[in-house]
Amino acid sequence: MEQEEIYSKVLRAGRRTYFFDVRATKAGDYYLTVTESKKFTNDDGSFHYKKHKIYLYKEDFTEFNSILSEMTDYIINEKGQEVISDRHQKDYIKEESYYLKNLMKNHQQVTLRMLILMIFNSKDTQTTKGLI
């Protein structure tokens, strides 16, 4: 059973959220949990979260920090600070979403044109020439 949180921080990163929580053991010592929560959207528009959690205990902090620092330094030294993946850019739109967004936009424009035609055709056919 999870113990009460003593100290917490949250890092929001797009559809991922990281929770850093200090908790107490039954013996009264502290440990750290790091939880990654990732949001997924279902086809019907509803959504769900998948969570992954790691537990870090004090006896592992020094080696864990050392390896984490070594690995992050390696990545930055090899690939630099810039994010390469398009998916992680702020203006990224998934290809299917982009297609659907443009399809809806075009559909709305066509519907608006048809509505204008219907209104003006019922009043004066000559008025609509040049509008479409």
MDAnalysis code that builds the backbone (N, CA, C; Angstrom):
import MDAnalysis as mda
import numpy as np

u = mda.Universe.empty(396, n_residues=132, atom_resindex=np.repeat(np.arange(132), 3), trajectory=True)
u.add_TopologyAttr("name", ["N", "CA", "C"] * 132)
u.add_TopologyAttr("resid", np.arange(1, 133))
u.add_TopologyAttr("resname", ["MET", "GLU", "GLN", "GLU", "GLU", "ILE", "TYR", "SER", "LYS", "VAL", "LEU", "ARG", "ALA", "GLY", "ARG", "ARG", "THR", "TYR", "PHE", "PHE", "ASP", "VAL", "ARG", "ALA", "THR", "LYS", "ALA", "GLY", "ASP", "TYR", "TYR", "LEU", "THR", "VAL", "THR", "GLU", "SER", "LYS", "LYS", "PHE", "THR", "ASN", "ASP", "ASP", "GLY", "SER", "PHE", "HIS", "TYR", "LYS", "LYS", "HIS", "LYS", "ILE", "TYR", "LEU", "TYR", "LYS", "GLU", "ASP", "PHE", "THR", "GLU", "PHE", "ASN", "SER", "ILE", "LEU", "SER", "GLU", "MET", "THR", "ASP", "TYR", "ILE", "ILE", "ASN", "GLU", "LYS", "GLY", "GLN", "GLU", "VAL", "ILE", "SER", "ASP", "ARG", "HIS", "GLN", "LYS", "ASP", "TYR", "ILE", "LYS", "GLU", "GLU", "SER", "TYR", "TYR", "LEU", "LYS", "ASN", "LEU", "MET", "LYS", "ASN", "HIS", "GLN", "GLN", "VAL", "THR", "LEU", "ARG", "MET", "LEU", "ILE", "LEU", "MET", "ILE", "PHE", "ASN", "SER", "LYS", "ASP", "THR", "GLN", "THR", "THR", "LYS", "GLY", "LEU", "ILE"])
u.atoms.positions = np.array([
    [0.838, -1.192, 0.000],
    [0.000, 0.000, 0.000],
    [0.882, 1.254, 0.000],
    [0.528, 2.250, -0.829],
    [1.289, 3.492, -0.933],
    [1.209, 4.273, 0.374],
    [2.321, 4.869, 0.722],
    [2.370, 5.721, 1.907],
    [2.046, 7.153, 1.502],
    [1.699, 7.980, 2.475],
    [1.372, 9.378, 2.229],
    [2.570, 10.133, 1.651],
    [2.281, 11.059, 0.733],
    [3.339, 11.860, 0.128],
    [3.832, 12.910, 1.127],
    [5.154, 13.045, 1.218],
    [5.788, 14.012, 2.112],
    [6.096, 15.307, 1.356],
    [6.576, 15.136, 0.133],
    [7.000, 16.269, -0.693],
    [6.820, 15.847, -2.143],
    [6.264, 16.725, -2.992],
    [5.971, 16.357, -4.383],
    [6.304, 17.483, -5.343],
    [6.652, 17.088, -6.550],
    [6.859, 18.011, -7.672],
    [6.252, 17.360, -8.906],
    [5.788, 18.197, -9.846],
    [5.182, 17.707, -11.080],
    [5.893, 18.354, -12.262],
    [6.181, 17.541, -13.284],
    [6.754, 18.036, -14.533],
    [5.797, 17.652, -15.656],
    [5.197, 18.645, -16.296],
    [4.291, 18.381, -17.423],
    [5.097, 18.515, -18.709],
    [4.997, 17.494, -19.552],
    [5.777, 17.453, -20.792],
    [4.892, 16.922, -21.920],
    [4.071, 17.797, -22.494],
    [3.159, 17.370, -23.557],
    [2.090, 16.454, -22.988],
    [1.931, 15.280, -23.604],
    [0.929, 14.352, -23.095],
    [1.463, 13.480, -21.962],
    [2.713, 13.709, -21.606],
    [3.320, 12.993, -20.475],
    [3.397, 13.916, -19.278],
    [3.192, 13.342, -18.107],
    [3.375, 14.073, -16.859],
    [4.218, 13.197, -15.949],
    [5.213, 13.811, -15.317],
    [6.066, 13.098, -14.376],
    [5.763, 13.598, -12.973],
    [5.547, 12.663, -12.068],
    [5.306, 12.983, -10.667],
    [6.493, 12.489, -9.851],
    [7.077, 13.371, -9.077],
    [8.179, 13.029, -8.186],
    [7.630, 13.150, -6.765],
    [7.570, 12.053, -6.058],
    [6.974, 12.053, -4.727],
    [7.915, 11.438, -3.702],
    [8.148, 12.172, -2.614],
    [8.882, 11.630, -1.477],
    [7.842, 10.989, -0.567],
    [8.092, 9.757, -0.199],
    [7.168, 9.011, 0.664],
    [7.944, 8.431, 1.839],
    [7.213, 7.986, 2.816],
    [7.845, 7.409, 4.007],
    [7.620, 5.902, 4.041],
    [8.658, 5.179, 4.431],
    [8.521, 3.737, 4.644],
    [7.821, 3.513, 5.981],
    [7.436, 2.273, 6.244],
    [6.815, 1.951, 7.536],
    [7.763, 2.239, 8.691],
    [9.058, 2.137, 8.410],
    [10.058, 2.390, 9.450],
    [10.325, 3.885, 9.646],
    [9.716, 4.733, 8.803],
    [9.877, 6.168, 8.946],
    [10.977, 6.777, 8.097],
    [11.653, 5.967, 7.255],
    [12.672, 6.503, 6.357],
    [11.973, 6.997, 5.088],
    [12.689, 7.757, 4.270],
    [12.112, 8.295, 3.041],
    [12.629, 7.554, 1.817],
    [11.794, 7.517, 0.789],
    [12.179, 7.022, -0.524],
    [11.476, 7.876, -1.568],
    [11.869, 7.718, -2.829],
    [11.338, 8.528, -3.919],
    [10.597, 7.638, -4.906],
    [9.422, 8.081, -5.332],
    [8.746, 7.429, -6.453],
    [8.729, 8.414, -7.609],
    [8.993, 7.917, -8.801],
    [8.895, 8.710, -10.025],
    [7.858, 8.006, -10.884],
    [6.781, 8.717, -11.201],
    [5.695, 8.146, -11.985],
    [5.572, 8.892, -13.297],
    [5.566, 8.141, -14.401],
    [5.273, 8.730, -15.708],
    [3.823, 8.392, -16.009],
    [3.029, 9.411, -16.274],
    [1.629, 9.224, -16.642],
    [1.478, 9.751, -18.063],
    [0.981, 8.900, -18.952],
    [0.877, 9.258, -20.361],
    [-0.587, 9.182, -20.785],
    [-1.068, 10.249, -21.403],
    [-2.466, 10.326, -21.825],
    [-2.637, 9.748, -23.224],
    [-3.641, 8.886, -23.376],
    [-3.977, 8.296, -24.666],
    [-5.436, 8.597, -24.979],
    [-5.710, 8.950, -26.237],
    [-7.072, 9.235, -26.667],
    [-7.615, 8.046, -27.444],
    [-8.796, 7.600, -27.063],
    [-9.465, 6.497, -27.751],
    [-10.149, 7.012, -29.015],
    [-10.544, 6.098, -29.901],
    [-11.198, 6.471, -31.151],
    [-12.497, 7.239, -30.922],
    [-13.180, 6.961, -29.800],
    [-14.452, 7.632, -29.535],
    [-14.290, 8.995, -28.861],
    [-13.023, 9.446, -28.691],
    [-12.775, 10.749, -28.091],
    [-12.509, 10.699, -26.600],
    [-12.853, 9.595, -25.966],
    [-12.540, 9.468, -24.540],
    [-11.044, 9.225, -24.392],
    [-10.548, 9.283, -23.184],
    [-9.118, 9.098, -22.995],
    [-8.840, 8.263, -21.759],
    [-7.627, 7.746, -21.705],
    [-7.173, 6.986, -20.543],
    [-5.693, 7.274, -20.326],
    [-5.202, 6.909, -19.171],
    [-3.805, 7.143, -18.822],
    [-3.109, 5.816, -18.579],
    [-1.858, 5.749, -18.999],
    [-0.999, 4.621, -18.658],
    [0.080, 5.154, -17.742],
    [0.325, 4.431, -16.657],
    [1.305, 4.901, -15.681],
    [2.411, 3.878, -15.491],
    [3.608, 4.392, -15.343],
    [4.777, 3.577, -15.032],
    [5.463, 4.220, -13.834],
    [5.874, 3.407, -12.903],
    [6.423, 3.948, -11.670],
    [7.718, 3.234, -11.315],
    [8.679, 4.017, -10.822],
    [9.891, 3.423, -10.255],
    [10.039, 3.924, -8.825],
    [10.646, 3.085, -8.011],
    [10.885, 3.401, -6.611],
    [12.390, 3.512, -6.423],
    [12.824, 4.607, -5.828],
    [14.246, 4.798, -5.561],
    [14.456, 4.957, -4.058],
    [15.378, 4.147, -3.536],
    [15.676, 4.195, -2.111],
    [17.027, 4.860, -1.898],
    [17.213, 5.441, -0.723],
    [18.408, 6.238, -0.429],
    [19.706, 5.515, -0.761],
    [19.755, 4.228, -0.508],
    [21.000, 3.494, -0.752],
    [21.373, 3.450, -2.236],
    [20.422, 3.775, -3.125],
    [20.688, 3.750, -4.568],
    [20.859, 5.143, -5.171],
    [20.617, 6.200, -4.393],
    [20.637, 7.569, -4.936],
    [21.961, 7.925, -5.612],
    [23.072, 7.677, -4.965],
    [24.371, 8.106, -5.496],
    [24.664, 7.442, -6.831],
    [24.530, 6.132, -6.892],
    [24.818, 5.426, -8.151],
    [23.787, 5.770, -9.221],
    [22.512, 5.873, -8.830],
    [21.462, 6.227, -9.773],
    [21.736, 7.609, -10.374],
    [22.027, 8.598, -9.528],
    [22.332, 9.953, -10.008],
    [23.547, 9.959, -10.923],
    [24.548, 9.180, -10.580],
    [25.765, 9.113, -11.389],
    [25.467, 8.567, -12.785],
    [24.728, 7.468, -12.843],
    [24.401, 6.854, -14.140],
    [23.443, 7.745, -14.926],
    [22.455, 8.323, -14.266],
    [21.518, 9.221, -14.947],
    [22.257, 10.413, -15.550],
    [23.158, 10.989, -14.784],
    [23.946, 12.124, -15.271],
    [24.823, 11.709, -16.456],
    [25.453, 10.554, -16.344],
    [26.303, 10.054, -17.440],
    [25.478, 9.846, -18.705],
    [24.306, 9.261, -18.574],
    [23.476, 8.974, -19.747],
    [22.918, 10.252, -20.380],
    [22.449, 11.180, -19.564],
    [21.922, 12.439, -20.129],
    [23.038, 13.257, -20.766],
    [24.220, 13.262, -20.148],
    [25.364, 13.954, -20.758],
    [25.728, 13.326, -22.101],
    [25.715, 12.007, -22.162],
    [26.026, 11.302, -23.403],
    [25.053, 11.723, -24.509],
    [23.759, 11.733, -24.200],
    [22.751, 12.097, -25.204],
    [22.963, 13.531, -25.684],
    [23.164, 14.467, -24.767],
    [23.372, 15.872, -25.132],
    [24.655, 16.031, -25.947],
    [25.734, 15.339, -25.545],
    [27.003, 15.427, -26.276],
    [26.906, 14.831, -27.674],
    [26.138, 13.766, -27.813],
    [26.005, 13.096, -29.120],
    [25.006, 13.802, -30.043],
    [23.888, 14.277, -29.480],
    [22.798, 14.801, -30.306],
    [22.452, 16.262, -30.054],
    [23.044, 16.885, -29.047],
    [22.758, 18.289, -28.753],
    [21.455, 18.467, -27.996],
    [21.129, 19.716, -27.704],
    [19.933, 20.047, -26.921],
    [18.648, 20.003, -27.739],
    [18.764, 20.236, -29.057],
    [17.577, 20.344, -29.899],
    [16.833, 19.020, -29.996],
    [15.505, 19.085, -29.872],
    [14.667, 17.894, -30.022],
    [14.510, 17.613, -31.510],
    [14.830, 16.392, -31.912],
    [14.818, 16.039, -33.331],
    [13.444, 15.572, -33.796],
    [12.709, 14.876, -32.970],
    [11.423, 14.304, -33.346],
    [10.381, 15.386, -33.617],
    [9.725, 15.323, -34.772],
    [8.653, 16.263, -35.100],
    [7.522, 16.180, -34.087],
    [7.247, 14.981, -33.610],
    [6.143, 14.741, -32.687],
    [6.267, 15.606, -31.431],
    [7.478, 15.978, -31.063],
    [7.681, 16.728, -29.836],
    [7.732, 18.240, -30.047],
    [7.486, 18.674, -31.270],
    [7.437, 20.104, -31.527],
    [6.074, 20.643, -31.098],
    [6.029, 21.893, -30.632],
    [4.793, 22.471, -30.110],
    [3.684, 22.518, -31.151],
    [4.030, 22.731, -32.436],
    [3.016, 22.864, -33.472],
    [2.788, 21.557, -34.240],
    [3.249, 20.435, -33.689],
    [3.095, 19.143, -34.360],
    [1.619, 18.746, -34.421],
    [1.175, 18.331, -35.596],
    [-0.167, 17.788, -35.766],
    [-0.020, 16.413, -36.408],
    [-0.567, 15.407, -35.755],
    [-0.514, 14.049, -36.285],
    [-1.105, 14.048, -37.692],
    [-0.517, 13.288, -38.615],
    [-0.894, 13.330, -40.023],
    [-2.394, 13.120, -40.228],
    [-2.975, 12.106, -39.545],
    [-4.410, 11.863, -39.717],
    [-5.211, 13.046, -39.194],
    [-4.769, 13.627, -38.076],
    [-5.467, 14.776, -37.501],
    [-5.400, 15.960, -38.455],
    [-4.240, 16.165, -39.074],
    [-4.075, 17.247, -40.032],
    [-5.029, 17.053, -41.210],
    [-5.113, 15.803, -41.706],
    [-6.004, 15.497, -42.824],
    [-7.454, 15.766, -42.433],
    [-7.867, 15.275, -41.267],
    [-9.246, 15.464, -40.819],
    [-9.553, 16.936, -40.570],
    [-8.594, 17.647, -39.998],
    [-8.795, 19.077, -39.728],
    [-9.033, 19.825, -41.037],
    [-8.222, 19.544, -42.065],
    [-8.390, 20.204, -43.361],
    [-9.664, 19.758, -44.056],
    [-10.014, 18.478, -43.900],
    [-11.249, 17.975, -44.492],
    [-12.450, 18.701, -43.893],
    [-12.462, 18.851, -42.567],
    [-13.562, 19.562, -41.904],
    [-13.593, 21.029, -42.331],
    [-12.417, 21.647, -42.435],
    [-12.352, 23.051, -42.853],
    [-12.930, 23.201, -44.259],
    [-12.532, 22.307, -45.173],
    [-13.043, 22.352, -46.544],
    [-14.539, 22.083, -46.574],
    [-14.993, 21.128, -45.756],
    [-16.410, 20.799, -45.688],
    [-17.203, 22.014, -45.217],
    [-16.702, 22.723, -44.215],
    [-17.384, 23.913, -43.699],
    [-17.441, 25.003, -44.761],
    [-16.359, 25.158, -45.529],
    [-16.349, 26.177, -46.577],
    [-17.368, 25.844, -47.667],
    [-17.421, 24.562, -48.062],
    [-18.373, 24.136, -49.087],
    [-19.796, 24.306, -48.575],
    [-20.034, 23.933, -47.311],
    [-21.364, 24.072, -46.724],
    [-21.773, 25.538, -46.678],
    [-20.860, 26.411, -46.318],
    [-21.151, 27.841, -46.277],
    [-21.478, 28.360, -47.674],
    [-20.717, 27.931, -48.666],
    [-20.989, 28.360, -50.049],
    [-22.368, 27.890, -50.503],
    [-22.702, 26.639, -50.162],
    [-24.013, 26.105, -50.545],
    [-25.124, 26.886, -49.857],
    [-24.927, 27.231, -48.601],
    [-25.921, 27.992, -47.853],
    [-26.112, 29.367, -48.494],
    [-25.015, 30.026, -48.863],
    [-25.097, 31.339, -49.520],
    [-25.858, 31.219, -50.835],
    [-25.531, 30.171, -51.602],
    [-26.236, 29.959, -52.870],
    [-27.723, 29.770, -52.659],
    [-28.076, 28.961, -51.668],
    [-29.497, 28.698, -51.411],
    [-30.221, 29.985, -51.029],
    [-29.604, 30.795, -50.198],
    [-30.243, 32.042, -49.766],
    [-30.421, 32.992, -50.942],
    [-29.331, 33.196, -51.700],
    [-29.409, 34.139, -52.800],
    [-30.216, 33.607, -53.976],
    [-30.183, 32.289, -54.199],
    [-30.980, 31.720, -55.291],
    [-32.459, 31.896, -55.021],
    [-32.811, 31.847, -53.758],
    [-34.232, 32.027, -53.458],
    [-34.655, 33.482, -53.656],
    [-33.697, 34.437, -53.584],
    [-34.038, 35.856, -53.745],
    [-33.742, 36.346, -55.157],
    [-32.470, 36.159, -55.567],
    [-32.063, 36.727, -56.845],
    [-30.882, 35.938, -57.378],
    [-31.041, 35.245, -58.453],
    [-29.998, 34.405, -59.020],
    [-28.796, 35.225, -59.470],
    [-29.002, 36.430, -59.948],
    [-27.914, 37.270, -60.437],
    [-26.966, 37.719, -59.324],
    [-27.424, 37.832, -58.083],
    [-26.613, 38.336, -56.972],
    [-25.457, 37.389, -56.636],
    [-25.649, 36.095, -56.860],
    [-24.644, 35.126, -56.451],
    [-23.496, 35.007, -57.433],
    [-23.618, 35.500, -58.628],
    [-22.532, 35.368, -59.607],
    [-21.306, 36.095, -59.081],
    [-20.175, 35.412, -59.105],
    [-18.939, 35.992, -58.650],
    [-18.645, 35.726, -57.173],
    [-19.656, 35.289, -56.418],
    [-19.418, 34.958, -55.015],
    [-18.701, 33.625, -54.872],
    [-18.954, 32.732, -55.824],
    [-18.398, 31.381, -55.695],
    [-17.495, 31.073, -56.858],
])
